[in-house]
């Protein structure tokens, strides 16, 4: 009997386009971004749970999200997964796909930094049990495929470069120069907030054997969270990080109130600038003491604002 993961892979494979793609595609790693210090329902942090279980779990199980919280029967994520995967996961909670991005450009901050300050860099072999979409799955993309039917996604990336001069956070004068740029080593963050090839990993994500390295924000160096992260994979690496003073947060980039939230965070924790660790402290404080943040509304709204604070850090922050 074919498993739900197998049915999902077969379905998306049939929707993809077979054809030649460059060697950089199968060689690229999927990155799975996460905030390691966010609280789960039982009060444990994400990093604590990962270290204890050795398994990365998706939103249907954790009930937390760095995007939209719609993973429940009949919710938006359930609806788009039914469509994208041909109903393979209907009625299931455990065993749903894990979401990440194919880091074709090799950005040090991962393929989709909007979803977390740290990421798991998966072994390239994991891509053989992943599906891919040009565009986030919540947009209900029509250009999808597997690693062996990736030609449609690749063509869409080249079309994006031809029409806009950029794709995956890389600007280029032509599709050919963009392809050449993919192979260049990078030390600066890509800041590809909304520009990524989404990857959906099927068949579960046990850390042992699947994770090549954990790549963390440098603000976690020397912290208990950093110590937990070092236990998750053979290597712990650090990307350049993002820091920004509270008065440098612009109004209107995400919401008008975001600069006020950034200033409140800096004052509450007595710091001159914000980084991933400080934003995580704030998020935990909102959950544990929502009254202290009520000037910005209910806890769910404040956590949404802190998500936007992180987005602006990615877009505007200086390397740590």
C-alpha positions as CSV (number, residue, x, y, z in Angstrom):
1,X,0.0,0.0,0.0
2,X,1.3,3.4,-0.9
3,X,1.8,5.8,2.1
4,X,0.2,9.2,2.1
5,X,3.6,10.7,1.5
6,X,4.1,8.4,-1.5
7,X,0.7,9.4,-2.9
8,X,1.5,13.1,-2.4
9,X,4.8,12.7,-4.2
10,X,3.3,10.8,-7.1
11,X,0.5,13.4,-7.5
12,X,2.8,16.4,-7.6
13,X,5.3,14.5,-9.8
14,X,2.5,14.1,-12.3
15,X,1.8,17.8,-12.3
16,X,5.4,18.8,-12.8
17,X,7.3,19.2,-16.0
18,X,10.1,16.7,-16.9
19,X,13.1,18.2,-18.6
20,X,16.7,19.2,-18.2
21,X,17.7,21.4,-15.3
22,X,21.2,22.5,-14.2
23,X,23.2,20.4,-11.8
24,X,22.8,23.1,-9.1
25,X,19.1,22.1,-8.6
26,X,19.6,18.5,-7.3
27,X,22.7,19.6,-5.5
28,X,20.9,22.4,-3.6
29,X,19.8,21.9,0.0
30,X,16.4,22.4,1.5
31,X,16.4,24.8,4.5
32,X,13.7,24.6,7.1
33,X,13.6,27.8,9.1
34,X,12.3,28.1,12.7
35,X,12.5,30.3,15.8
36,X,14.1,28.1,18.4
37,X,13.0,30.0,21.4
38,X,9.2,30.2,20.8
39,X,7.0,28.5,23.3
40,X,4.9,25.5,22.6
41,X,1.5,24.8,24.3
42,X,3.2,23.0,27.2
43,X,5.6,25.8,27.9
44,X,8.7,24.1,26.3
45,X,10.6,26.0,23.6
46,X,10.9,24.7,20.1
47,X,14.7,24.0,20.7
48,X,13.9,22.1,23.9
49,X,11.4,19.9,22.1
50,X,13.7,19.3,19.1
51,X,16.6,18.3,21.4
52,X,14.3,15.9,23.4
53,X,12.6,14.3,20.5
54,X,15.0,14.5,17.6
55,X,12.0,15.1,15.3
56,X,10.8,18.3,13.6
57,X,7.1,18.6,13.6
58,X,4.8,20.7,11.5
59,X,2.1,23.2,12.4
60,X,-0.7,20.6,12.6
61,X,1.1,19.1,15.6
62,X,2.8,22.0,17.2
63,X,-0.1,24.5,16.8
64,X,2.4,27.4,16.4
65,X,3.4,29.1,13.2
66,X,5.8,31.7,11.9
67,X,3.3,32.4,9.1
68,X,-0.5,32.0,9.3
69,X,-2.1,29.7,11.9
70,X,-4.5,27.8,9.7
71,X,-3.5,24.2,10.2
72,X,-6.7,22.5,11.4
73,X,-9.4,20.5,9.7
74,X,-11.2,22.9,7.3
75,X,-8.6,25.6,7.8
76,X,-6.8,27.3,4.9
77,X,-3.7,25.1,5.1
78,X,-5.8,22.0,5.2
79,X,-7.7,23.2,2.1
80,X,-4.6,24.0,0.0
81,X,-2.9,20.8,1.1
82,X,-5.9,18.8,-0.1
83,X,-5.6,20.5,-3.5
84,X,-1.8,20.5,-3.8
85,X,-1.3,16.9,-2.8
86,X,-4.4,15.3,-4.3
87,X,-6.1,14.6,-1.0
88,X,-3.2,12.4,0.2
89,X,-3.3,13.7,3.7
90,X,-7.1,14.0,4.2
91,X,-8.1,13.5,7.8
92,X,-4.5,13.2,9.1
93,X,-2.7,15.3,11.7
94,X,0.5,13.4,12.2
95,X,2.7,12.9,9.1
96,X,1.8,16.0,7.2
97,X,4.6,17.6,5.1
98,X,7.2,19.9,6.6
99,X,7.7,23.2,4.9
100,X,11.0,24.9,3.9
101,X,12.7,26.3,0.8
102,X,15.1,25.1,-1.8
103,X,18.2,27.3,-1.2
104,X,19.4,27.4,-4.8
105,X,21.2,30.7,-4.3
106,X,23.1,29.4,-1.2
107,X,22.1,32.4,0.9
108,X,23.7,32.2,4.4
109,X,20.4,33.2,6.0
110,X,18.6,30.3,4.3
111,X,16.1,30.1,1.5
112,X,13.2,31.6,3.5
113,X,14.4,33.7,6.5
114,X,11.0,35.2,7.1
115,X,10.0,32.0,8.9
116,X,12.8,31.9,11.5
117,X,16.1,33.1,12.8
118,X,17.7,29.7,12.5
119,X,17.3,26.9,10.0
120,X,18.0,23.2,9.5
121,X,20.1,22.6,6.4
122,X,19.0,19.3,5.1
123,X,21.1,16.7,3.2
124,X,20.6,17.1,-0.6
125,X,19.3,13.6,-0.7
126,X,16.2,14.7,1.2
127,X,15.1,16.6,-1.9
128,X,14.2,13.3,-3.5
129,X,11.2,13.1,-1.1
130,X,10.2,16.7,-1.4
131,X,7.9,18.6,-3.7
132,X,8.4,22.2,-4.8
133,X,6.3,25.1,-5.8
134,X,7.0,28.4,-7.5
135,X,5.4,30.6,-4.9
136,X,4.2,29.9,-1.4
137,X,1.5,27.2,-1.1
138,X,-1.0,29.5,0.4
139,X,-1.1,31.3,-3.0
140,X,-2.3,28.0,-4.5
141,X,0.5,27.9,-7.1
142,X,0.1,26.1,-10.3
143,X,3.8,25.6,-11.1
144,X,4.9,22.6,-9.0
145,X,7.0,19.6,-9.3
146,X,9.5,17.1,-7.7
147,X,13.2,17.1,-8.1
148,X,12.8,15.0,-11.3
149,X,10.0,17.1,-12.7
150,X,11.4,20.5,-11.7
151,X,11.7,22.0,-15.2
152,X,8.5,24.0,-14.9
153,X,9.7,25.6,-11.7
154,X,13.1,26.3,-13.2
155,X,11.4,27.9,-16.3
156,X,9.3,30.1,-14.0
157,X,12.4,31.3,-12.2
158,X,14.1,32.3,-15.5
159,X,10.9,34.0,-16.6
160,X,10.9,36.0,-13.4
161,X,14.5,37.2,-14.1
162,X,13.6,38.1,-17.7
163,X,10.6,40.2,-16.6
164,X,11.8,41.7,-13.3
165,X,15.6,41.4,-13.3
166,X,15.6,39.2,-10.2
167,X,14.6,35.9,-8.6
168,X,15.4,34.3,-5.2
169,X,16.8,37.5,-3.9
170,X,19.4,37.7,-6.7
171,X,19.4,40.6,-9.2
172,X,20.8,39.9,-12.7
173,X,20.9,41.6,-16.1
174,X,19.7,38.4,-17.9
175,X,18.7,34.8,-17.1
176,X,22.1,33.5,-18.2
177,X,23.9,35.9,-15.8
178,X,21.5,34.9,-13.1
179,X,22.2,31.2,-13.6
180,X,26.0,32.0,-13.4
181,X,25.5,33.9,-10.2
182,X,23.8,31.0,-8.5
183,X,27.1,29.2,-8.3
184,X,29.0,32.1,-6.7
185,X,29.9,31.8,-3.0
186,X,28.0,34.1,-0.7
187,X,28.8,35.7,2.7
188,X,26.1,38.3,2.8
189,X,22.5,37.5,3.8
190,X,20.1,37.1,0.9
191,X,17.1,38.7,2.7
192,X,14.8,36.8,0.4
193,X,11.7,37.5,2.5
194,X,9.0,36.8,-0.1
195,X,11.0,35.3,-3.0
196,X,11.7,31.6,-2.6
197,X,11.0,28.2,-4.0
198,X,8.9,26.5,-1.4
199,X,9.8,22.9,-0.5
200,X,7.4,20.5,1.1
201,X,9.3,17.5,2.7
202,X,7.2,14.3,2.9
203,X,7.7,11.2,5.0
204,X,8.6,13.0,8.3
205,X,11.8,14.8,9.4
206,X,13.8,12.9,11.9
207,X,16.9,15.0,12.5
208,X,19.4,12.1,12.6
209,X,20.6,11.4,9.1
210,X,18.5,14.1,7.4
211,X,20.1,17.3,8.8
212,X,23.5,18.4,7.7
213,X,23.8,21.4,10.0
214,X,21.9,23.8,12.1
215,X,22.6,27.4,11.1
216,X,21.7,29.8,13.8
217,X,21.5,33.6,14.3
218,X,24.6,34.7,16.1
219,X,22.5,36.3,18.9
220,X,22.2,32.8,20.3
221,X,25.9,32.3,20.8
222,X,26.7,31.4,24.4
223,X,23.0,31.1,25.4
224,X,21.0,28.1,26.6
225,X,19.2,28.1,23.3
226,X,22.5,27.9,21.5
227,X,23.6,25.0,23.6
228,X,20.4,23.1,22.6
229,X,20.9,23.9,18.9
230,X,24.4,22.4,19.0
231,X,22.8,19.0,19.9
232,X,20.5,18.9,16.9
233,X,23.0,18.1,14.1
234,X,26.6,17.2,13.4
235,X,27.5,20.9,13.0
236,X,26.3,24.2,14.4
237,X,27.0,27.2,12.2
238,X,26.1,30.8,12.3
239,X,24.8,33.2,9.6
240,X,25.6,36.9,9.7
241,X,22.5,37.8,11.7
242,X,20.4,41.0,11.8
243,X,20.5,43.9,14.3
244,X,18.6,47.2,14.2
245,X,18.1,50.1,16.6
246,X,14.4,50.7,17.6
247,X,14.4,54.2,16.0
248,X,15.4,52.6,12.7
249,X,12.2,50.6,12.3
250,X,10.2,52.3,9.5
251,X,6.4,52.9,9.8
252,X,4.3,51.4,7.0
253,X,6.7,48.8,5.9
254,X,4.6,46.1,7.6
255,X,2.3,48.1,9.9
256,X,2.3,51.7,11.3
257,X,2.6,50.4,14.9
258,X,5.7,48.3,14.3
259,X,8.1,51.1,15.3
260,X,6.2,51.5,18.6
261,X,6.4,47.8,19.3
262,X,10.2,47.8,18.6
263,X,10.7,50.8,20.9
264,X,8.7,49.1,23.6
265,X,10.7,45.9,23.3
266,X,14.0,47.8,23.6
267,X,12.8,49.7,26.6
268,X,11.4,46.6,28.4
269,X,14.6,44.6,28.0
270,X,17.0,47.5,28.3
271,X,18.8,47.0,25.0
272,X,20.1,49.5,22.4
273,X,19.1,47.4,19.4
274,X,16.9,44.5,18.5
275,X,18.1,41.1,17.3
276,X,16.6,37.6,17.1
277,X,17.2,36.7,20.7
278,X,15.6,39.9,22.1
279,X,12.6,39.4,19.8
280,X,12.3,35.9,21.1
281,X,12.4,37.1,24.7
282,X,9.6,39.5,23.9
283,X,7.5,36.7,22.3
284,X,7.8,34.5,25.4
285,X,6.9,37.5,27.6
286,X,3.8,38.1,25.6
287,X,2.6,34.5,26.1
288,X,3.5,34.5,29.8
289,X,2.4,38.0,30.8
290,X,0.0,39.3,28.1
291,X,-1.2,42.1,30.4
292,X,2.2,43.8,30.2
293,X,1.7,44.1,26.4
294,X,-2.0,44.9,26.4
295,X,-1.4,48.5,25.1
296,X,-0.9,46.8,21.7
297,X,-4.0,44.6,22.0
298,X,-4.6,40.9,22.7
299,X,-1.6,38.5,22.8
300,X,-2.3,37.1,19.3
301,X,-2.1,40.6,17.8
302,X,1.1,41.5,19.7
303,X,2.7,38.2,18.5
304,X,1.7,39.2,15.0
305,X,3.4,42.5,15.4
306,X,6.5,40.8,16.7
307,X,6.5,38.7,13.6
308,X,6.6,41.9,11.6
309,X,9.4,43.2,13.7
310,X,11.4,40.1,12.7
311,X,10.5,40.7,9.0
312,X,11.9,44.2,9.2
313,X,15.0,42.9,10.9
314,X,15.5,40.6,7.9
315,X,14.9,43.4,5.4
316,X,16.8,46.3,7.1
317,X,19.0,44.9,9.8
318,X,22.8,45.1,9.7
319,X,25.0,42.0,10.1
320,X,25.5,41.3,13.8
